[in-house]
Amino acid sequence: MAPPRPPPARLRRLLGLLVVACALSAGLWWLDRGEGPGGRPRAARARSAGDAAVRPGDTGPRTAAALPTRTALSAEDIATHGAAVCPLEVVDHNGAPSDDEPRGPARFRVLLASGPSEAVPVVFGDGSLALPAEALARIQEGPDAEAPLLIDDEGGIVALVLDGGRCERALYSLARRYAVACPVAEGWDPAAAVLRVSAGGAPVDWQLSGGALRFSARQPRGAATVTLVDGAQLRVAWDDEGCDTIDPDRALATLDIVVTDRRLDPTVWVTGCGLRPRRVVANVSFQVDITPEPCVIEAWRTDGALRALAEPVYIDPLPGDELHLSLALPAHRMAGMGISFRIDEGAATVRGVRPGTPAHDAGLRRGDRILAVDGEAVEGMSDNDFIAFGTGPEGTVVELVVEDEAGDPRVVELERSLITR
């Protein structure tokens, strides 16, 4: 019997390539299953050897398993947040390096142009910061994607430096604290009377020392509420010059306010008695605490470019009073002429006229002087007085005495209309 013929050289080469491919596939499978000899996790071996590297901003479970040796974040922390990792630098409020240690985990809010937005969980490690990868993706879709800022409830700020989908660096500035010392009224012992102190709606730690109630604040100026054990509340304000005296005889008064509006306009505002303008819901009452002193409460809504005002309410509350106020907005829409003006030398000088408004259609132009409105001389009027005479219900007529630049007076009648922005 003749010996078998050896396979052709071409066939031998193909068989060799097949063996190499099988060996390579087996090796890749062994690497991908994440275990080394003896079933030991390969990521754990890499961390113990210190030979693993991760790029800032890499995401996914494999990144979580390959954190550098310098971080104290656990794999569980990162896996829970599916985090993107940023090298972290801690700075003070002036931007200089700081030895302060950030506290974590914490929740930060994204600072947008419209104010703080959604909360983002953040985990601090040894020289690193981690936040959810999906949160980072949402931040990069926002209006401040190039330099997003995060703020925590204490006023600490995180500034992220991003490069595409990665977090290159995180700068964390802990909140600056200001020492506030509010003197107490002579002869009054607050030690047994003060229940709590709050600022910005959050309680603050306080102590009595040197005849003053002392606490720390996040702003160089602001206001705090001191609640007494009998339920009374005191309001104190501080600035660069010091803090108000805490006096139990100046307990706050409470206002229960409702702004009625038959038009059910969604934009209704209230201000006065030390309150900044605040948006409220029409026909629904709300409560505010104010300092007990004579003051005026006002309310309005916006009708196009004008305000529809409620009749102001004057109050003179006593400490501890609870007053119920009702401010009614007009049922009609507020309309006007369509001019901007300034009061000078006994007249209202027209500074501008909006096209398509009653004033424009009636021929009023820049430089015209309005001497009287609805039979009332402008001389002696304030800006608000002139606005009150010039505006009114939509469709009503206002009569003006107008003097042009040549000094010739004429009578002009306008039908007020809604002025759009």
C-alpha positions in Angstrom: 0.0 0.0 0.0 1.4 3.4 -1.0 2.1 5.8 1.8 -0.4 8.8 2.1 0.5 11.8 0.1 1.3 14.9 2.2 -1.3 17.7 1.9 -0.3 20.4 -0.5 1.6 23.4 0.9 -1.4 25.6 0.4 -3.7 23.4 2.5 -1.0 23.2 5.3 -1.0 27.0 5.4 -4.8 27.2 5.7 -4.8 24.6 8.6 -2.2 26.6 10.4 -4.2 29.8 10.2 -7.2 28.0 11.5 -5.4 26.8 14.5 -4.1 30.3 15.3 -7.6 31.8 14.9 -9.0 29.3 17.3 -6.4 30.0 19.9 -6.9 33.7 19.5 -10.7 33.4 19.9 -10.2 31.3 23.1 -7.8 33.9 24.5 -10.2 36.8 23.8 -13.1 34.9 25.5 -10.9 34.3 28.6 -10.1 38.0 28.8 -13.6 39.2 28.2 -15.2 37.0 30.9 -13.4 39.2 33.5 -11.5 36.4 35.4 -7.9 35.5 35.8 -6.3 32.4 37.1 -8.1 30.8 40.0 -11.3 32.8 39.2 -9.9 36.0 40.7 -11.5 39.1 39.2 -9.1 40.7 36.8 -10.2 44.2 37.8 -9.2 43.5 41.4 -5.8 42.2 40.3 -5.3 45.4 38.2 -6.1 47.6 41.1 -3.9 45.8 43.6 -1.0 46.0 41.1 -1.6 49.7 40.4 -1.4 49.2 36.6 -4.9 50.1 35.7 -5.6 53.5 34.1 -8.9 55.2 33.4 -9.6 58.3 31.3 -11.7 61.0 33.0 -15.3 60.7 31.9 -15.2 57.1 30.8 -18.4 55.4 31.8 -19.9 51.9 32.2 -19.3 49.0 34.5 -15.8 48.2 33.1 -14.7 51.8 34.1 -16.1 51.2 37.6 -13.9 48.1 37.9 -10.8 50.0 36.7 -10.6 53.0 39.1 -7.1 54.2 39.8 -5.4 53.4 43.1 -5.7 57.0 44.3 -9.5 56.9 44.7 -11.3 55.7 47.7 -14.6 55.3 45.8 -15.8 51.7 46.0 -16.9 49.8 42.9 -20.4 49.6 44.5 -20.6 53.4 44.7 -19.7 53.8 41.1 -21.9 51.0 39.9 -24.8 52.4 41.8 -24.5 55.8 40.1 -23.2 54.5 36.7 -20.7 57.3 37.2 -18.5 59.5 35.2 -15.3 60.2 37.2 -13.6 63.6 37.3 -10.2 64.4 38.9 -11.1 66.8 41.8 -9.5 70.0 43.0 -10.8 71.7 46.1 -10.5 75.5 46.2 -11.6 78.3 48.5 -14.0 81.1 47.5 -11.1 83.0 46.0 -10.1 80.0 43.8 -6.9 79.2 45.7 -6.1 75.6 46.6 -7.7 74.5 49.9 -7.1 71.7 52.3 -10.8 71.4 53.1 -12.3 68.0 52.6 -15.6 67.7 50.7 -18.3 65.8 52.3 -20.2 63.1 50.4 -22.1 61.6 49.1 -24.2 64.7 48.5 -26.9 66.0 46.1 -26.2 69.0 44.0 -28.5 71.0 41.7 -27.6 72.2 38.2 -27.3 76.0 38.0 -29.1 77.2 34.9 -29.8 80.8 33.8 -33.3 80.4 35.2 -32.0 79.2 38.6 -31.1 75.9 40.3 -32.6 72.9 38.5 -32.7 69.1 39.0 -30.8 67.3 41.8 -27.7 65.3 40.9 -26.1 62.7 43.3 -22.3 63.2 43.6 -19.8 60.9 45.3 -16.5 62.3 46.5 -13.4 60.2 46.7 -9.7 60.8 47.4 -8.9 63.3 44.7 -11.9 62.4 42.5 -15.6 63.2 42.0 -18.2 60.9 40.4 -21.6 61.7 39.1 -24.1 59.7 37.1 -23.2 59.4 33.5 -26.8 60.1 32.4 -26.8 63.3 34.5 -23.6 64.4 32.8 -25.2 63.8 29.5 -28.2 65.9 30.5 -26.0 68.7 31.7 -24.2 68.8 28.4 -27.5 69.3 26.6 -28.3 72.4 28.8 -27.6 76.0 28.0 -24.4 76.0 30.1 -22.9 72.9 28.6 -19.4 74.4 28.2 -19.0 75.3 31.8 -21.8 73.8 33.9 -22.0 74.7 37.6 -23.6 72.6 40.4 -24.6 73.9 43.8 -25.4 72.1 47.1 -27.8 73.0 49.8 -25.0 74.6 51.8 -23.9 76.9 48.9 -20.9 74.9 47.8 -20.1 75.1 44.1 -18.8 72.5 41.7 -17.5 73.7 38.3 -17.0 71.0 35.7 -14.4 71.3 32.9 -15.7 69.1 30.0 -14.2 67.9 26.8 -16.9 66.4 24.6 -18.5 63.5 26.6 -15.7 63.5 29.2 -15.2 65.3 32.5 -11.6 66.6 32.4 -11.7 68.3 35.8 -14.0 69.3 38.7 -13.3 72.4 40.9 -15.1 72.3 44.2 -15.4 75.5 46.3 -16.9 74.9 49.7 -19.5 77.4 50.9 -18.0 80.5 52.5 -19.4 81.2 55.9 -20.1 84.6 57.5 -20.2 85.1 61.2 -23.4 86.8 62.3 -23.9 88.3 65.8 -27.3 89.7 66.6 -27.5 91.6 69.9 -30.4 90.8 72.2 -32.6 93.3 73.9 -31.5 94.5 77.3 -33.1 92.6 80.2 -34.3 89.7 78.0 -32.9 86.2 78.4 -33.1 84.3 75.1 -31.5 81.1 76.5 -34.9 79.9 77.6 -37.0 81.7 75.0 -35.4 80.8 71.6 -36.6 77.6 70.1 -34.8 77.7 66.7 -33.3 80.0 64.1 -33.7 79.6 60.4 -32.3 81.4 57.4 -33.4 80.8 53.8 -36.0 78.4 55.0 -33.4 76.1 56.6 -32.5 75.8 60.3 -29.1 77.0 61.4 -27.0 76.2 64.4 -26.8 79.0 66.9 -25.3 79.9 70.3 -25.4 82.7 72.9 -22.2 84.5 73.6 -21.2 88.0 74.6 -24.8 89.3 74.8 -25.6 88.2 71.3 -27.1 85.3 69.4 -24.5 84.1 67.0 -24.7 81.8 63.9 -23.0 81.4 60.6 -24.6 82.4 57.2 -23.7 81.8 53.6 -24.3 85.4 52.5 -22.8 88.7 53.7 -26.3 90.1 54.0 -29.7 88.5 54.6 -32.4 87.8 57.0 -33.2 85.1 59.6 -36.3 84.1 61.5 -36.0 83.5 65.3 -38.8 81.3 66.6 -39.6 81.5 70.3 -40.9 78.7 72.5 -44.3 80.4 72.7 -44.7 80.3 68.9 -43.9 84.0 68.3 -41.4 84.7 65.5 -38.9 87.5 65.2 -37.3 88.6 62.0 -33.7 90.0 62.0 -31.6 91.2 59.1 -27.8 91.6 58.8 -25.3 93.2 56.5 -21.8 94.5 56.5 -22.6 96.9 59.3 -24.1 94.3 61.7 -27.3 92.6 62.7 -30.7 93.8 64.0 -31.3 93.6 67.8 -33.5 90.6 68.7 -36.4 92.1 70.7 -39.3 89.9 71.8 -41.6 93.0 71.6 -41.1 92.9 67.8 -42.6 89.6 67.1 -43.7 89.1 63.5 -47.2 89.7 62.3 -48.9 87.2 60.0 -50.7 88.2 56.8 -53.3 85.9 55.2 -53.6 87.3 51.7 -55.8 86.4 48.7 -55.7 88.2 45.4 -59.0 87.9 43.6 -59.0 88.0 39.8 -62.0 87.4 37.7 -59.8 87.0 34.6 -58.0 84.1 36.2 -54.7 85.4 34.9 -51.8 83.0 35.7 -49.3 85.8 36.3 -50.3 87.6 39.6 -47.8 89.3 41.8 -47.8 90.7 45.4 -45.2 93.0 47.0 -44.9 95.5 49.9 -44.3 95.4 53.7 -40.8 94.3 53.1 -41.7 91.5 50.7 -40.0 91.2 47.4 -42.3 90.8 44.4 -43.5 87.2 44.5 -45.7 85.3 42.1 -48.9 83.9 43.6 -52.0 81.9 42.5 -55.0 84.1 42.0 -58.0 83.4 44.2 -55.9 81.1 46.6 -54.9 82.5 50.0 -51.3 82.3 51.2 -49.5 83.4 54.4 -46.5 85.5 55.0 -44.8 86.9 58.1 -43.8 90.5 58.2 -42.2 93.0 60.6 -45.0 94.7 62.6 -44.8 98.3 61.3 -47.0 100.5 59.0 -46.7 99.4 55.4 -48.6 98.9 52.1 -49.4 95.7 50.3 -49.9 95.9 46.5 -50.9 93.3 43.9 -50.9 93.3 40.1 -51.1 91.3 36.9 -49.6 92.0 33.5 -51.9 92.9 30.6 -49.6 92.9 27.7 -47.0 95.5 28.4 -49.0 97.2 31.2 -49.9 96.3 34.8 -53.5 96.0 36.1 -53.2 97.1 39.7 -55.3 96.3 42.7 -56.2 99.0 45.2 -53.2 99.1 47.6 -54.0 98.1 51.2 -52.4 100.1 54.1 -51.9 98.1 57.3 -50.5 98.9 60.8 -50.1 95.5 62.4 -49.1 94.8 66.0 -46.6 92.0 67.1 -48.4 88.7 66.9 -51.3 90.0 64.8 -52.9 87.8 62.1 -54.5 89.9 59.4 -56.7 88.7 56.6 -56.3 90.8 53.4 -58.2 90.7 50.1 -56.9 92.6 47.0 -59.1 92.6 44.0 -57.6 93.0 40.5 -59.8 94.8 37.9 -62.1 92.7 35.8 -61.2 94.6 32.6 -58.0 94.4 30.7 -55.7 97.3 31.2 -55.1 99.4 28.0 -53.0 102.4 27.2 -51.7 104.8 24.5 -48.5 103.2 23.4 -45.9 105.8 24.4 -42.8 106.1 26.6 -42.4 109.5 28.3 -40.6 111.5 31.0 -42.0 114.2 33.2 -40.2 117.5 33.0 -41.0 121.3 33.1 -44.8 120.8 33.6 -45.4 118.3 30.8 -44.9 114.7 29.8 -42.4 114.7 26.9 -42.9 111.8 24.5 -39.7 109.8 24.2 -41.0 107.1 21.9 -44.2 105.9 20.2 -44.8 102.2 19.4 -46.0 101.6 15.8 -49.6 100.4 15.4 -50.7 101.8 18.8 -53.4 104.5 19.3 -50.8 107.2 19.9 -49.0 106.4 16.7 -52.2 106.3 14.7 -53.2 109.7 16.2 -50.0 111.3 15.0 -48.1 111.6 18.3 -44.3 111.6 17.7 -41.1 111.8 19.7 -40.6 115.3 21.2 -44.4 116.1 21.6 -45.3 117.5 25.0 -48.5 116.4 26.7 -49.8 119.3 28.8 -53.0 117.7 30.2 -54.6 114.3 30.3 -58.4 113.9 30.8 -58.7 117.5 31.9 -55.9 117.3 34.5 -52.8 119.4 34.1 -49.6 117.3 34.0 -47.7 119.9 36.0 -47.1 118.5 39.4 -47.9 114.9 38.4 -45.5 112.0 39.2 -44.8 109.3 36.6 -47.3 107.0 38.4 -49.9 109.7 38.4 -49.6 110.2 34.6 -49.7 106.4 34.1 -52.9 106.2 36.2 -54.6 108.9 34.1 -53.3 107.6 30.8 -54.3 104.0 31.2 -57.7 102.5 31.7 -60.1 99.8 30.6 -59.7 98.6 27.0 -61.9 100.6 24.6 -62.2 103.7 26.7 -61.2 107.2 25.4 -58.6 109.5 26.9 -58.2 113.1 25.9 -54.8 114.8 25.7 -53.7 118.4 25.2 -50.5 118.0 23.1 -48.0 120.7 22.2 -45.7 120.0 19.2 -42.1 121.1 18.9 -43.2 124.4 17.3 -45.2 125.2 20.5 -48.7 124.7 18.8 -51.2 123.0 21.1 -53.9 120.6 19.9 -56.5 118.3 21.5 -56.1 114.6 20.7 -58.5 111.8 21.6 -57.3 108.2 21.8 -59.1 105.0 22.3 -57.1 102.9 24.7 -56.0 99.5 23.5 -54.1 96.5 24.7 -50.3 97.2 24.3 -48.4 94.1 23.5 -44.7 93.6 24.4 
